[in-house]
Structures are given as C-alpha cells and as structure tokens.
Amino acid sequence: MTDGAKSGATPLEGDGKRILMIIGSPKSDSLCHSLAEAYALGARTEGHVVRQMRLSEMSFDPVLHEGYSQSQALEPDLLEAQRQIHWAQHLVFVYPVWWGGLPAQLKGFFDRVLLPGFAFKYRSDSQRWDKLLGGRSADLLVTLDTPRWYFHWIYGAPAHRQMKRTILGFCGIKTHRLETFSPVRPSSESQRQNWIRRAELLGSRV
C-alpha cells in the first residue's frame, strides 16, 4: 500500500478527503495503473489524502470456500484492507472488465472482505439488512475493449450494475461517478493520453 504523502506539498495537503484507491488489475504496467496514478495526482493536488492498495501485490486466498456458513480467517492483507476501508471517506476502484464482469481477484477480494458484521448485517426475522459502510462514496474507473454503446445496449452493462447496486450499494456505498475508458484494444497512444488526463481531472474534482 502506498500513502498520499509527497515532497513539496502545498499547505492544504491533508485537509481534504480521505481517499482509498483499490486497483483491481493484475497487470502492473496496465492502463488501469496509469489511470490510477493520474487520478491520485489530481486528488493530491487539491489537498486530499490518497492511499492505494494494489491487489496484484496482496497475498490472500480469493475463494470464500464455505460461503458464510463457516468462518474463514482473514489474511493480514485483508485485515489491513478492512482497516483502510473504515478509514476512507471516498473509495476509488480501478479495474478492467473481462468477460463482461470483474477480474477474478477483485471479485474474490469482495467475497473475502465485505463480510457480514463488517459491510452489512442481516436482520433477524426479516429480508432487510443494515448497510454498515454507509456515508462513503465511490468513483469507478473502468477499462474494457468493448465499445461503450455495445456494452450498455447489447450486453446490459452487467459489471457496472454489479458494482454499483449489488456490491457497493448493498453495503451502503454510493457510487458518485462511473467513468468507462473504451475501447482499449484499438485505442491510439493519443487517445490513452487523453484518458489519463481525464482521470487526473476526475481526481481533482472529488
């Protein structure tokens, strides 16, 4: 995990929001990482504190082997992730869409970290639940090879709906902005640089 401190900081740094950025791409040299760094730069310029967690550098079993029927001890990296989520006021998830959904490691991260008693709590004798991570907001920076219009109108944007509604929304986290960068595969270097500048602008407007 990397913190938000940088040399030559302006007097305002640290007075803004507490931002936790979770990078869900397993590729260390991916466009996702470039977008994340740009967003963090924009946010820090405005005095926000940004911390990063890169799933590719974390050690944990992504499989919730027994569901919620048995307790599965959290690895140190996942315990730290829970502490950082509690610390954060604003979350930023940066990840690619593969096969219309989330990368396996990111999905496994949610399965293992967003547990009953931490992220939500079922009510006895009721179908309702308490959202334990309420009061937090989130931005989603998503890359995909599919053109945006096709992903939305033909596929129904399943990954976006899963993140906004059935994962973050279920726990009380309100998605503020969802920015899709696509199609990546045929994009030019000029287009990618424009996307990176866009990510920096988004970070400056948290």
DOKE-941134 format. One record per residue (C-alpha): residue number from 1; residue in one letter; x, y, z. Coordinates in steps of 0.1 Angstrom, whole numbers, plus 5000, padded with zeros to 4 digits. Last residue first. Example, Ala and Ser with C-alpha at 12.3 -4.5 7.8 and 13.67 -1.06 7.14 Angstrom:
# residues 2
num 2; residuo s; east 5137; north 4989; up 5071
num 1; residuo a; east 5123; north 4955; up 5078
This chain:
# residues 206
num 206; residuo v; east 4864; north 5146; up 4941
num 205; residuo r; east 4871; north 5171; up 4914
num 204; residuo s; east 4909; north 5170; up 4911
num 203; residuo g; east 4907; north 5132; up 4908
num 202; residuo l; east 4883; north 5134; up 4879
num 201; residuo l; east 4907; north 5158; up 4862
num 200; residuo e; east 4936; north 5134; up 4866
num 199; residuo a; east 4914; north 5106; up 4851
num 198; residuo r; east 4906; north 5128; up 4821
num 197; residuo r; east 4943; north 5135; up 4816
num 196; residuo i; east 4949; north 5097; up 4816
num 195; residuo w; east 4921; north 5092; up 4791
num 194; residuo n; east 4936; north 5119; up 4768
num 193; residuo q; east 4969; north 5101; up 4770
num 192; residuo r; east 4952; north 5069; up 4760
num 191; residuo q; east 4936; north 5085; up 4730
num 190; residuo s; east 4969; north 5099; up 4718
num 189; residuo e; east 4985; north 5065; up 4722
num 188; residuo s; east 4959; north 5051; up 4699
num 187; residuo s; east 4930; north 5029; up 4710
num 186; residuo p; east 4922; north 4996; up 4692
num 185; residuo r; east 4925; north 4974; up 4723
num 184; residuo v; east 4911; north 5000; up 4748
num 183; residuo p; east 4876; north 5005; up 4736
num 182; residuo s; east 4870; north 5021; up 4759
num 181; residuo f; east 4876; north 5041; up 4791
num 180; residuo t; east 4844; north 5040; up 4813
num 179; residuo e; east 4839; north 5065; up 4840
num 178; residuo l; east 4815; north 5057; up 4868
num 177; residuo r; east 4809; north 5086; up 4892
num 176; residuo h; east 4794; north 5090; up 4926
num 175; residuo t; east 4787; north 5054; up 4936
num 174; residuo k; east 4771; north 5054; up 4969
num 173; residuo i; east 4785; north 5029; up 4995
num 172; residuo g; east 4757; north 5015; up 5017
num 171; residuo c; east 4769; north 4978; up 5017
num 170; residuo f; east 4743; north 4967; up 4991
num 169; residuo g; east 4751; north 4998; up 4971
num 168; residuo l; east 4787; north 4988; up 4968
num 167; residuo i; east 4782; north 4951; up 4958
num 166; residuo t; east 4747; north 4945; up 4943
num 165; residuo r; east 4740; north 4980; up 4930
num 164; residuo k; east 4770; north 4999; up 4917
num 163; residuo m; east 4794; north 4971; up 4912
num 162; residuo q; east 4770; north 4945; up 4898
num 161; residuo r; east 4753; north 4971; up 4876
num 160; residuo h; east 4786; north 4982; up 4861
num 159; residuo a; east 4797; north 4946; up 4855
num 158; residuo p; east 4764; north 4937; up 4838
num 157; residuo a; east 4765; north 4966; up 4813
num 156; residuo g; east 4733; north 4955; up 4795
num 155; residuo y; east 4752; north 4934; up 4770
num 154; residuo i; east 4736; north 4950; up 4738
num 153; residuo w; east 4728; north 4985; up 4750
num 152; residuo h; east 4755; north 4992; up 4776
num 151; residuo f; east 4785; north 4971; up 4764
num 150; residuo y; east 4777; north 4980; up 4728
num 149; residuo w; east 4775; north 5017; up 4735
num 148; residuo r; east 4807; north 5016; up 4754
num 147; residuo p; east 4827; north 4999; up 4727
num 146; residuo t; east 4841; north 4966; up 4740
num 145; residuo d; east 4878; north 4965; up 4750
num 144; residuo l; east 4872; north 4975; up 4786
num 143; residuo t; east 4886; north 4999; up 4812
num 142; residuo v; east 4868; north 5010; up 4843
num 141; residuo l; east 4874; north 5039; up 4867
num 140; residuo l; east 4847; north 5037; up 4894
num 139; residuo d; east 4843; north 5065; up 4919
num 138; residuo a; east 4829; north 5058; up 4954
num 137; residuo s; east 4811; north 5075; up 4982
num 136; residuo r; east 4810; north 5066; up 5019
num 135; residuo g; east 4783; north 5075; up 5044
num 134; residuo g; east 4771; north 5039; up 5047
num 133; residuo l; east 4795; north 5011; up 5052
num 132; residuo l; east 4773; north 4991; up 5076
num 131; residuo k; east 4742; north 4988; up 5054
num 130; residuo d; east 4717; north 4971; up 5076
num 129; residuo w; east 4696; north 4943; up 5062
num 128; residuo r; east 4660; north 4935; up 5051
num 127; residuo q; east 4645; north 4901; up 5045
num 126; residuo s; east 4634; north 4900; up 5081
num 125; residuo d; east 4632; north 4875; up 5110
num 124; residuo s; east 4666; north 4886; up 5123
num 123; residuo r; east 4682; north 4915; up 5104
num 122; residuo y; east 4711; north 4907; up 5081
num 121; residuo k; east 4742; north 4928; up 5088
num 120; residuo f; east 4764; north 4946; up 5062
num 119; residuo a; east 4800; north 4955; up 5054
num 118; residuo f; east 4817; north 4944; up 5086
num 117; residuo g; east 4793; north 4922; up 5105
num 116; residuo p; east 4786; north 4901; up 5075
num 115; residuo l; east 4816; north 4902; up 5052
num 114; residuo l; east 4828; north 4926; up 5026
num 113; residuo v; east 4865; north 4914; up 5027
num 112; residuo r; east 4865; north 4878; up 5014
num 111; residuo d; east 4839; north 4880; up 4987
num 110; residuo f; east 4850; north 4915; up 4977
num 109; residuo f; east 4886; north 4904; up 4973
num 108; residuo g; east 4875; north 4873; up 4954
num 107; residuo k; east 4856; north 4896; up 4929
num 106; residuo l; east 4888; north 4917; up 4925
num 105; residuo q; east 4909; north 4886; up 4920
num 104; residuo a; east 4886; north 4871; up 4895
num 103; residuo p; east 4885; north 4902; up 4873
num 102; residuo l; east 4850; north 4918; up 4873
num 101; residuo g; east 4824; north 4911; up 4847
num 100; residuo g; east 4815; north 4912; up 4810
num 99; residuo w; east 4841; north 4885; up 4801
num 98; residuo w; east 4868; north 4908; up 4815
num 97; residuo v; east 4861; north 4944; up 4826
num 96; residuo p; east 4892; north 4962; up 4837
num 95; residuo y; east 4898; north 4978; up 4871
num 94; residuo v; east 4902; north 5010; up 4891
num 93; residuo f; east 4881; north 5013; up 4922
num 92; residuo v; east 4881; north 5046; up 4941
num 91; residuo l; east 4867; north 5049; up 4976
num 90; residuo h; east 4858; north 5080; up 4995
num 89; residuo q; east 4856; north 5086; up 5032
num 88; residuo a; east 4883; north 5061; up 5040
num 87; residuo w; east 4894; north 5049; up 5074
num 86; residuo h; east 4869; north 5021; up 5076
num 85; residuo i; east 4880; north 5009; up 5041
num 84; residuo q; east 4916; north 5011; up 5053
num 83; residuo r; east 4910; north 4990; up 5083
num 82; residuo q; east 4892; north 4964; up 5062
num 81; residuo a; east 4921; north 4963; up 5037
num 80; residuo e; east 4945; north 4958; up 5066
num 79; residuo l; east 4925; north 4928; up 5077
num 78; residuo l; east 4927; north 4916; up 5041
num 77; residuo d; east 4964; north 4920; up 5039
num 76; residuo p; east 4969; north 4902; up 5072
num 75; residuo e; east 4949; north 4871; up 5059
num 74; residuo l; east 4914; north 4868; up 5071
num 73; residuo a; east 4903; north 4836; up 5089
num 72; residuo q; east 4874; north 4818; up 5072
num 71; residuo s; east 4844; north 4815; up 5095
num 70; residuo q; east 4818; north 4789; up 5084
num 69; residuo s; east 4783; north 4791; up 5068
num 68; residuo y; east 4790; north 4824; up 5052
num 67; residuo g; east 4803; north 4809; up 5020
num 66; residuo e; east 4823; north 4777; up 5027
num 65; residuo h; east 4853; north 4783; up 5005
num 64; residuo l; east 4853; north 4820; up 5001
num 63; residuo v; east 4880; north 4819; up 4973
num 62; residuo p; east 4903; north 4848; up 4968
num 61; residuo d; east 4930; north 4834; up 4990
num 60; residuo f; east 4952; north 4863; up 5001
num 59; residuo s; east 4986; north 4879; up 4994
num 58; residuo m; east 4985; north 4915; up 4981
num 57; residuo e; east 5007; north 4929; up 4954
num 56; residuo s; east 4983; north 4922; up 4925
num 55; residuo l; east 4955; north 4936; up 4946
num 54; residuo r; east 4971; north 4970; up 4946
num 53; residuo m; east 4960; north 4991; up 4976
num 52; residuo q; east 4965; north 5028; up 4973
num 51; residuo r; east 4962; north 5057; up 4998
num 50; residuo v; east 4952; north 5092; up 4988
num 49; residuo v; east 4950; north 5122; up 5012
num 48; residuo h; east 4932; north 5151; up 4995
num 47; residuo g; east 4948; north 5185; up 4992
num 46; residuo e; east 4936; north 5195; up 4957
num 45; residuo t; east 4969; north 5185; up 4941
num 44; residuo r; east 4965; north 5152; up 4960
num 43; residuo a; east 4933; north 5145; up 4941
num 42; residuo g; east 4948; north 5152; up 4907
num 41; residuo l; east 4978; north 5131; up 4913
num 40; residuo a; east 4957; north 5102; up 4926
num 39; residuo y; east 4936; north 5103; up 4895
num 38; residuo a; east 4967; north 5102; up 4873
num 37; residuo e; east 4982; north 5073; up 4893
num 36; residuo a; east 4950; north 5054; up 4890
num 35; residuo l; east 4947; north 5060; up 4853
num 34; residuo s; east 4983; north 5048; up 4847
num 33; residuo h; east 4976; north 5017; up 4869
num 32; residuo c; east 4945; north 5009; up 4849
num 31; residuo l; east 4964; north 5013; up 4816
num 30; residuo s; east 4983; north 4982; up 4827
num 29; residuo d; east 5020; north 4980; up 4837
num 28; residuo s; east 5015; north 4961; up 4869
num 27; residuo k; east 4990; north 4937; up 4854
num 26; residuo p; east 4967; north 4921; up 4879
num 25; residuo s; east 4941; north 4949; up 4876
num 24; residuo g; east 4920; north 4956; up 4906
num 23; residuo i; east 4935; north 4988; up 4918
num 22; residuo i; east 4919; north 4999; up 4951
num 21; residuo m; east 4921; north 5036; up 4959
num 20; residuo l; east 4913; north 5048; up 4994
num 19; residuo i; east 4906; north 5085; up 4997
num 18; residuo r; east 4905; north 5105; up 5029
num 17; residuo k; east 4890; north 5138; up 5019
num 16; residuo g; east 4908; north 5172; up 5022
num 15; residuo d; east 4930; north 5188; up 5047
num 14; residuo g; east 4959; north 5165; up 5041
num 13; residuo e; east 4975; north 5188; up 5016
num 12; residuo l; east 4964; north 5224; up 5020
num 11; residuo p; east 4999; north 5238; up 5028
num 10; residuo t; east 5010; north 5226; up 4993
num 9; residuo a; east 5032; north 5195; up 4992
num 8; residuo g; east 5069; north 5199; up 4982
num 7; residuo s; east 5075; north 5162; up 4988
num 6; residuo k; east 5046; north 5138; up 4986
num 5; residuo a; east 5024; north 5120; up 5011
num 4; residuo g; east 4994; north 5101; up 4998
num 3; residuo d; east 5003; north 5066; up 5011
num 2; residuo t; east 5012; north 5035; up 4992
num 1; residuo m; east 5000; north 5000; up 5000
